[in-house]
Amino acid sequence: MNPFSLRFVLVLGILFIGSAVMAQNDLLSLVDQPAAKKKHYITAAFKSTRVINGQSMEFLGKGVLDVRILHRFGPISSGINNLYGLDQANMRFGFDYGILKRLMVGVGRSNVGKELDGFIKYRPVWQAAGGPGSAPVSVIIVSGCTMSTMPWADPTRKNFFSSRMAFYNEIVIGRKFNEDFSLQISPIMVHRNLVPLASDSNDTYALGIGTRLKLSKRMAFVVDYHHIFFGLDKTVYKDPLSVGIDIETGGHVFQLHFSNATGLNEKQFITGTTNRWLKGQIGFGFNLSRVFTISNPMK
């Protein structure tokens, strides 16, 4: 990691922790003052379990199934002949399930690279106010893998199943500062068993930043950014940045956004983003989430 990147991480961490400490009074405003002495877990930091691309600090309830459909259209810069990107589409469909209040899993399949993916998400620390054991932040651990189902590029040579696999590990540290504002940081490492060139690194390190600003009872502005520190040629690959609006309608959550990332899982958008915002290489996209209660959480 170069000195600038290290300073960037240290400064961001200090600012984040300092803000969490200084905003402790705001945390108490999330609960009724008469009940301030009773421990109260903070919820609804984000409207979805993902900010846009990356995982958020939010969880599904126990026994809740989330059916997710993600669409990414082509770049606006492709022009009228491509209907400003709407003629192209990448898609991922997935199923996430809440096993416990602190534990959830998910699986999905995307047409980018014909990849299957799966993850497990656990929350060892849950932001809480009042009473003993309260915490100013939530800490979430995410671990996942992807598997390409594409035909081998050269079937005449000896190919290994392990070459289809990639893995990622991530820690999400987030805080809901008040009813209107949430912020999280998420260091992540992606490991690819097979890389395009022998000179490429198998490991890529990045830092994600996600934030939510509430606009109304059912709408919020969200930003999802990942800064790549090591493992990619930055003259070719770019940092994925997505901005959008979350709209909640009953059991549905619509996420409408613009992004320079076309990948739909962590391995794809961390290691495969080549489009540039400043050149108009951004595309419209949406995430659709519909939740179903499969089992009674009271049992």
C-alpha positions, 0 to 999 in steps of 0.5 A, a space after each residue: 500500500 503506498 503512503 498516500 493510500 495509508 494516510 487516506 485510510 488512517 484519516 478516514 478512520 479517525 474522522 469516522 470514529 471521532 464523528 461516532 464519539 462526538 455524535 453520541 448525543 444524537 444516538 440517544 435521540 433515536 429512542 424515547 428519553 424515558 427509556 434511555 437507560 434500557 438497551 435499544 438496538 438501532 435499526 433502519 440505517 439503510 432501506 436495503 441490505 445493500 447500499 447499491 452494489 456493496 453490502 450495507 450494515 442492514 440485515 433481514 429479519 429472522 425467517 425473511 426471504 428477499 428476492 432481488 433482481 438487479 439490472 444494469 444498462 449500458 453506458 449513456 455515452 454509447 449514444 442514440 444508436 444504442 438508445 443511450 445504453 438502454 439497448 444493453 442490459 446485465 442482470 443478476 437475480 438472487 435470494 437472500 434469507 435471514 437465518 437469525 437477527 444477526 445472520 443471513 445468507 444469499 445466493 445469486 446468478 448474473 449473466 456477466 461472466 455467467 457467474 454463480 455467487 453466494 455469501 454469508 453475513 454476520 453481525 458480531 456488534 450491533 449499534 445500540 443506545 442506552 443501558 450496559 453493552 451499548 455500542 456506537 457502531 455496528 460491525 459486520 463480517 461478510 464472506 463470499 465466493 463466485 464461480 464462473 460457468 463460462 466454457 473454457 477459453 482453450 479446452 485443448 489445454 488442461 483446465 482446473 475447476 479451481 480456476 473458476 473460483 474467486 473469493 472475497 472477505 469484507 468488514 463493514 463498520 457503520 453507524 446510524 447517526 440520526 434518523 436522516 443520516 447513516 455512514 459506513 466504511 468497508 475494507 474488502 479483499 478479493 482473491 481471484 484464483 485465475 487472473 487475465 495476465 500472469 503479471 496481474 495480482 490475484 489479490 485486490 484490496 479496496 475500501 468501500 464508503 456507503 452513505 444514506 441521506 433520508 429525503 422523506 419517509 419513503 425516499 433516501 439518497 444513497 452513495 456507494 463508492 469503492 477505492 481500489 488501493 492495490 491489485 489492479 492497473 489503475 490506468 485500465 481499471 477504475 474505482 466503482 462509484 454509484 449514486 441513486 435514490 431508494 424508494 420504499 413501497 410496502 414490501 418492495 424497495 426500488 433502488 434507481 441509480 447511475 453507476 460506472 460499474 457493470 458487474 453485479 457481485 463483489 468480484 465483478 464490480 471491484 476487479 472489473 470496472 473500466 468505465 469512467 464517470 468523467 467520460 460519460 461512461 455511466 449507465 442507468 440501473 435499478 435494484 428491485 427487492 421484494 421480501 416475504 416472511 417464510 417462518 414466524 420469527 416469534 417461534 
